[in-house]
Amino acid sequence: NAGVMQNPRHLVRRRGQEARLRCSPMKGHSHVYWYRQLPEEGLKFMVYLQKENIIDESGMPKERFSAEFPKEGPSILRIQQVVRGDSAAYFCASSPSSIPNNEQFFGPGTRLTVL
Amino acid sequence: AQTVTQSQPEMSVQEAETVTLSCTYDTSESDYYLFWYKQPPSRQMILVIRQEAYKQQNATENRFSVNFQKAAKSFSLKISDSQLGDAAMYFCAYRSPSGGGADGLTFGKGTHLIIQP
């Protein structure tokens, strides 16, 4: 059973470009969480999605950031018009249900660098 | 909003010794879940141990155990017989009961654990 897959692992963008980060949850998992980790910081929750639904986006900036988890295919975190402050590691996690004691299985992360 | 505080940016321990990493949190909820995650240099987040707040018994996973003090809102991690492979960043995390609108984990800033051979 493959773990959570994220791609690309490293992404370099110039200011003003768009960044698209992909996350394929573990097989059988329908709940996906996105987190951002700034240098020397812990992970910060951004958004929680189930298939075709955003359940909680309280941690996601209101502008330039969006997320989706379509019926088919991976979850996508999209950052439009990137700025230097968006440089961070973005982690995706998945779980089989929303039971809070369930382990969230993390992917290896995508390290975004904005030049 | 809940907050998680890890007051030790870095800890060092001799191989085979025991080390305790501290974590405190702030919440007004009575039921919640606590986790310790390990992040080695590969940056992969790995669950070490979890604790349900309604359980009085401290969780244990092999060489890893916690000291959960609910009244003090403290959740420390003890690593016994430290091994070189334990070297990593350790993050304490909090999760609310489902449906409260706070579905993600709230993480502390982490403690960098160094194992001296």
Interface residues (C-beta under 8 A of the other chain):
Chain A: Y33 Y35 E40 E41 G42 L43 K44 F45 M46 Y48 I55 D56 S58 G59 A89 F91 A93 S98 I99 P100 N101 E103 Q104 F106 P108 G109
Chain B: V4 Q6 Y32 Y33 Y37 S42 R43 Q44 M45 I46 L47 R50 E52 F91 R95 S96 P97 S98 G99 G101 A102 D103 G104 L105 T106 F107 G108 K109 G110
